[in-house]
Amino acid sequence: MTDVDSRVAGTPAPSRAAFAFIFVTVLLDMMALGVIIPVLPKLIKAFMGGDTASAAHVVGYFGFAWALMQFIFQPVLGALSDRFGRRPVIILSNVGLGLDYILMAVAPNLWFLFVGRLISGITAASFSTAGAYIADVTPPEKRAARFGLLGAAFGLGFVIGPAVGGLLGEVNLHLPFWGAAVLSLINALYGFLVLPESLARERRAEFSWHRANPIGSLKLLGSNPILSRLAIAGFLQRFAHGSLPSMFVLYADYRYGWSAKAVGLALAGVGVSQMIVSGGLVRPAIAKVGERGTLMLGLICGTVGFLIYGFAPTGLIFLAALPLVALWGLANPAIQSLATRRVGPSEQGQLQGAQSSLGGIADMVGPLLFSQVFAAAIASNATAHIPGAPYYLAALFVAGALCVCWQVTRPLPAMAE
């Protein structure tokens, strides 16, 4: 048992009711986000006069701006949750998101929409705080499975959200934002009425700008060599993930001619696959092959899945790779579980904020890079027409995470007597 494990061994048994509350909170939050995914790039494209290549450039800048806000504010919100508890951060986050979706729903032009996206980057804090919540109420040896179940909430949200968003987007591209606003405000009301606090007062840490600023929060990730390498692997994964929200809609539209409805249904398929993996396969996989084996399997599947995404000449072949990319979801719960064992109870919010901040860097650069690669690959004057280039690049980053995790999780050699 590590020093940190011994410090948190006294963590109370996880409350099923508390976990159910946070599961529903994340589910509603993901539904709200999922509702706008099929239409945001298309709305940007409409504001850009219908040109796909120009829209790809702008989508990248939108992603960069959103991630910049995450990078700056996630550590602040993580530190605030360590000081004041998880519950108020989650509730206020969802109130802010709901009001911001209304702002984007009435956006008359691209700049108005851009301001709304900036605000959503500031207020979208409940995902990382939910991770700290799970760490609060779950003993270390069960966290990977619980993080997997939390991933099922993400998946279920992606089943319902994009499908609804695609259907609403067929009526009007602004309508899904109204739906997202309603879901976020219901989420805030739900949290206010029934979500219990998970961080006891005696375990709270004093708020410090030294811990809350992005650079200061990242120092925590460098405090342990294993934690720092896990952070690198998580960064590479997050970087690769940036190819999905930034490219999925435009890529499917350009290469396969899918409508908003078709994209929404495809994203719902992604959600179903992710829900099956996170909710039903993480726990048995860990029981069968351990955390390391589960981590390796997930990263291998992710690498192969992205390669097929890039190659797929037809929409049917592209869809056939969805289960493989979904199995990539086996990796993240294992990484999260291993990381939470390296810090104490009063640092879980800071850890989640630091990881989100590092992920924010990936989210700033990733969508911008992938969108520019895609724009260059499909440009009329391109030397070679390779529309799958962004997904080939994503496969390379996941393979890099695989190499790092293979090294950092290797069993230590037996000591010679």
C-alpha positions, 0 to 999 in steps of 0.5 A: 500500500502506498503512503497515499493509500494508507492516508485514504484507507479510512475513506467511508464506504461509498454511498450508492445514493450519493453515486446515483445522484452524481451519475444523474448529474453527469448524465443530464450535463452530458445530454445538454452538451450532446444536444449541441454537438451535431449542430454547432459546426453546422451553425458555424458553417452557415454563418461562414456562408456554407464553405466547409474548409473555412468552417473547419478553420473557425471550428478549430478557433472555437475549440481553442478558445473554449479550451483556453477558458478551461485551462484558466478556470478549471484549477480555480474551480477545483481548488474552490471545490476543495475549500467549499465542497463539490456541491456548490461548484456543480450547482453553480456550474450548471446554472451558468451553462444553462444561461449560456446556452440561452445566450448561444440560442439567440446568437445573431452572428458568429461573434455572438456565438463565439462569446457564448462559447467562451462563457461555456468554457468558464462554466463547464466545471462539473465534469472534473468536480464529478471526478473529485466527488467520486474520489471522495466517496469511493475507496481506492481499490474500487475507483476504476470501476466507479469511474467506468460507471461514470463513463456510462453516464457520459455514454448514455448522455451521448445516446440521448443528447446527439440524437435529440440535437440532430432531430431538433437541428433538422427543424432549426439550428438554434433549437438544440441550444434551447434544449441544452439550456433546459437540461442544464437548468433542470440539472442545477435544480436537481443538484440543489434539491437532492445532491449531498455534499461529499467532502467533509469540512474537516477534509477541506483545504484552504483556498490559495491562488498558488494552488488555484492558478493553472501553473501552480496546479500543474506542479501537483502532477510533477510531485510524483514520477508515476503521477507525472507520467500518467499525466503525460499519457492522459495528455496524449489521450486528451489530445487525440480525443480533440479530433472527435468533437472538432472533426466528427461532424465536418468529416462525416458531412464532407466525406459521407454527406451525412445530415445533422440527423444522421450525425446525431444518430451516429453520435448516439451510436458512439454513446451506446458503445461507450455506455456498454464499455464503461458501464458493463466492461470496465469492472469485469475487464479489471477483474480478468486482466487487472488495471494494467491489462485493461489500460493496454487493451483500451489504448490498443483498441483506440489506436486501431479504431482511429486508423480505421476512421482515417481509412474508411472510404464509406460511412459503413466502414467508418461506423464499423470502427465505432466499437473499437473507439468505444473500447478505448474508453477502458483506458481512462478509468484505469488512468484516473484510478491510478492517479487518485491513489497518488494524492490525499483526500484534500487534494482530489479537487486540485488533482482533478483541476490540474488534470483538467488544466492539462487537458485544457492545453490539449483541448486548446491545441488539439482541435486547432491542429486537427481542424487545420490538418483537415482543412489543408488535406481537403483544400483544392490546392492540396498536394495530396487529398487525404481527408483521413489525415486528422484521424491518422494523427490521432492514432499516433497520439494514442499509440504514444500514450500506449508506450508511456503507460506500458513503461510506467505500469510495468511490474518492478523487478524482484529484488535480489536477495 
